[in-house]
Amino acid sequence: MFLTYESSTSHRRAMSLVEILVTIVVLGVIAAIAVPSVSRIRESAKEAAAIKNAKTIAQMSGALAALGVAHVIPDSMGGAEATARLLREGVTVPEGVMEGEVFVIPGMTDEHIEEVGVFLDVKYDKRELRLEFVPPVDKNAIFDLKLDCYDAICKAGEPEMRSKIIPGVLSMICLSLSL
């Protein structure tokens, strides 16, 4: 009987070219699925942060307006974004109970202010200008409203009217979805 020594490396099997290609394709499919999801998550997080910052700015603006401090820049001179930049630098209360107090929102970049500007509007009150939070529009609510209008037209209209009205309503629905 002969004893032979076999190396442990002789039983190893290398990956074939086909296996490597299949692995690359599978990884590519996973990446193709993951990248849009990650970008949607980042966009929704960015929008949530902008909404939070806009609410904070609107609350600060309301407090300053209640104190009688002129701090809002009119729309003709930059509006909400210009006012947010002013609040970033700080607004000092000139007189009254809170005299000398500084209202400031630190750490907001110009990019953040542009994102926040979408959710703020200058409110022209009788005594003072202030910023007001404008909630985002829910596209699903708009779609539901258009469908309700479509249903009402279909139920109320005569058969010959339906053929004229329905294409117009459908184009309105498609237009609102492309917002």
Buried (B, 14 or more C-beta within 10 A) or exposed (E): EEEEEEEEEEEEEEEEEEEEEEEEEEEEEEEEEEEEEEEEEEEEEEBEEBBEBBBBBBEBBBBBBEBEBEBBBEEEEBBBBBBBBBBBEEBEBEEEEBEEEEBEBEEBEEEBBEBBBBBBBBBEEEEBBBBBBBEEEEEEEBEEEBEEEBEEBEEEBEEEEBEEBBEEBEEEBEEEEEE
